[in-house]
Amino acid sequence: MEIVDASYCAVDIETTGLDTARDEIIAVACVPIRSLRILVHRAFFTLVRAGTYRIASMKYHGISPGDLEAAPPFEDVAPEIFRLTEGILVGYAVAFDYAFLQREFRRVGMKLKRDLVDVAAIEDWLRQKNGDPPMDLSLESMLRTYEIRPRFRHHAMADAFFAAQIFQIQVPKLLRLGIHKTGKLRRIARRRGGDGTAFVY
């Protein structure tokens, strides 16, 4: 499929920690992208009530146990998240988010299978292809590079929008380099090795 015709969804989550086997999701954001347009009106955000909570994680996302008291459990929001994440998942260190989402969907009896596009991996490939010097691939550094003002960092909705904006800027660069098909995009944008946790914070 042509990159410009594919359906994408930028995603970001907040969690109680970095252990994809034991920690829990406490916030999910989904930002659909169609025809390379960010569909702001269809963006979705929800807090998620967790069974356990690690107070140390609050310093990253600012979500307190009290914030989660009235939040729905994952099974209540799973159908909406599943519907919105149709197509290719886009994100920063998106393999991390995907591992958590897959585990939660399995827990509620649903199977999530999506292709992934990591904007940091795209950035690394573009810089190598253009002969640019290596750069810090932190999200903050990429936001500076693309002159995106980093408001509300470590909020799932804000970070999903940042990833969508970065991807929107990267695609024309890929097209100019002859990358037109989603198959090649996925190969370029799949971070090699690990689950991305080194890049989450």
N, C-alpha and C positions, 0 to 999 in steps of 0.2 A: 504494500500500500504506500501511496505517496505520503510523505511527512505532513504536508499541508492539509491533507484530507482526513488524517487520523483523529480519533477522539483521545483526549488526555484528561487526567485529573491530577492536579497538584495536591499532595497530601502532607500533613504534618501531625504528629501526635505529641502529647506530653505524658510522661510516665512516672511511676514511683521510683524508678531507678533504671540502670542500664542492663540488667540481666534479662534477656529476652525469654528465658525459660521460667523465671519466677516473679519478676516485677509485673506491674499492671498498668494498663492504659487509664489515664484520668482525663484526657481531653483529645478530641479528634477534630481536624478541620479538613474539608474537601473543597477544592476550587476547580470546577470543570473548565476545560479549554476546548473549544471547537473552532475549526478553521483558523487556528492560532489566535483566536480571540478569547480573552479571559472573561468568563461569564460571571461577572460580579453578582448579578441578581440571583444566581443559582448556588452561590457559595453557602456552605453549611458548616456550622460549628456546634459542638456539644461538649459539655463536661460529662464524665462517666464516673459513676460511683464504683469505687474499688473496695475489695474485701479487706485489704491491708493498706497501710500508708507509711511511707518513710519520711519523717519530718525533714531529713537532710535534703531531700529533693526540692523542697519548697524554695531554697535559695536560687534555683534555676528558673522555675516557672511561676513562682509566686502563688500557686494554688494551695489553699489551706484545707485541712480536713473539713472545716466548717463550710467551705465553698461546695463541697461534694455531698453534703447531707441530703439535699433535694435533687441531686443529679440522677438521671436514669441509669440502670444497669446496662451493660453493653448489649444484652440480648434485646432490649427495647429499641435501641437505635441501629442495630445491625442491618435490618432490611434497607433503611435509608442510606447508610454508608455503602452497602453493597451496590445499590442502584447508582449512586453518584460516582463510584470508582470504576465504572465501565471504561474499557479502553486501557491505555498505557498510563501507569502511575509515574508521575514526575515528582522529584523532590531532591532535597539536599540530604545525603546519606540515607537515601530512601529505602535501602535494604534493611536498615534498622526498623523503620516504621512498618515495613512490610512483614517482617518477622513477627512483630507484636500483633499486627492485624490478623495474619494467618492463624496464629495460635488462638486468638480470641474467637475468630469465626469457627475454627474447629471445635472449640469448647461449646458453642451454641448450635452445633450440628450443621454448619454451612462450610462450603469449600471456596476459598478465595484463591484464584489463580490469575495473576496479572503479569504482564511484562513491565519492566522497570527502566526508567531513565534517570540517571543521577546527574544533576547539573554540574557538580564538581568534576565528574569524570569527563563530561563534554568539554568543560573549560580546560582541563589538562590536555585533552586531545587537540583542541584548537590551538593552544599555545605551542605544543610540539609541532603541529603541522605548519604553523606560521613562523617557526624558528624563534619564538619569543623566549626570553629567559624564564626559568621556573618561578612560580609565585606561590605564596601562601594561599592554599585553597580553602581557608576557613570561610564560612558564610559572610562574616564581617568584611573580609578582604574582597570577596566577590561583589558585595554590595557597593563598596567604595569604587571598585573598578567600573561598575556599570552606573555609578552615580544615582543609586537608589537610596533614599534616606531610610536608615534602619530604625523606624519607630516600633516600639513594642516588641523588641527581640525576646525570644523564648515564650512567645504566645503562639499557640498552634496556628491560629488563623493568620496572623501576621507573617509567620515563617512560610506558610503555604503560599500566600500571595507573593512573597519575595521569590520563592522558587519558580512560580509561574511567570513572574516578570523577567527573571534571568533567562528562563527557557525561551521566552518570546523574543528576547534580544539575540540569543545564541542561534536560533534557527536560520535567520538570513545568512549568518556567517557559514553555517553548514551547507546551505544551498549553494553559496558562491564557490564552495570547495567541492561541489559535485555530489554531495550527500542528499539524495532525494527520497530514498526509500526507508521505511521504518525498520526493516530488517537490519540495515547497516547502522542506522541510528542506535538501535538497541545494543549492537555489538560495541559501538564506540562508547556508549553511555553506561555500560555495566562496569561498576568499579571492581577492579580485580582484587579478589581475596578479602576475607573478613566480612563482617556484617555491618560495617560502617560506624560502629560505636565510637571509634576514635575521633569521629568528626561531628558527633552530635552536639557537644557543648563547646 
